[in-house]
Amino acid sequence: MSESAGVADGRFLPEMQITHPERQRRWTVLLRFLLLIPHFIVLWALGIAAAVVAFIGWFAALVLGRLPEWISGFLTLYITYSIRVNASAWLLVDRYPPFVVGDPQFPVDVEIRPGRLNRWAVLFRFILIIPVGIVTAVLTYGWGVLAFFLWLIVLITGRTPRPIFDASAAALRYMLRTNAYTYMLTGAYPKKLFGDAREEGEPAKVSSGTRPLVMSQGGRILLIAFLVLGVLTAVGNGAVTATQTPPTEYQYDYAG
């Protein structure tokens, strides 16, 4: 299929290119989350706007079979920006991300090609995204459990080890594809969580970036750890919530 046909039918699977940094400046690693607070605030505000725009876009996509250009443009901008910020937060890059508008020199490139959409898939989008939404949430939980240890390793070594880079990049790319599908920017269902291929041959022959995403053995093991820890965290949180006794109108504190 030609590139133009891929754009027309909206089945292009969103791609992400991140070049593995040789070194990480330790002072930026130490203060990474503090430095990114302004970006988190902007993302929060844009996220509210994106939810409203996507709601309008859902009705438009049902009628037109595609998103209007102004809607797809805004949602693409929002998702691309969020991926760049998260790539910095997840220690995949060493440079400070640009605000909203892209910087051609920034080492994170996102490609999304909005196109034609299946109206039935649009109609039932909120049901279809449940499985991939759960996987994305589990990955995020799992990464969060190990976040301190990953941060400490990068801080001490001054670089992002290959397994950490592979696992985090794979999780982030799956998040990109889930968000793009959720916001109707593609009709391609998220897939290839464990990369495009396994590592073979000498390290020098392996892609230095994520396009294609060639997973090392250590990266695959760490990604599985994200999934396992994410599931355990979600189950644990659910068990704690379920065992908490909710207050009722009959519970009073009697004195004397």
QUIVEN-V298720 format. One record per helix or strand of 3 or more residues. SS is the DSSP state (alpha for helix, beta for strand). FROM is the first residue (numbers start at 0). LEN is the number of residues. If there is no record, write none. Layout:
# QUIVEN-V298720
[[SS;FROM;LEN] [SS;FROM;LEN]]
This chain:
# QUIVEN-V298720
[[alpha;2;6] [beta;14;4] [alpha;25;5] [alpha;31;4] [alpha;36;28] [alpha;68;21] [beta;107;4] [alpha;118;5] [alpha;124;33] [alpha;161;21] [alpha;202;3] [alpha;216;27]]
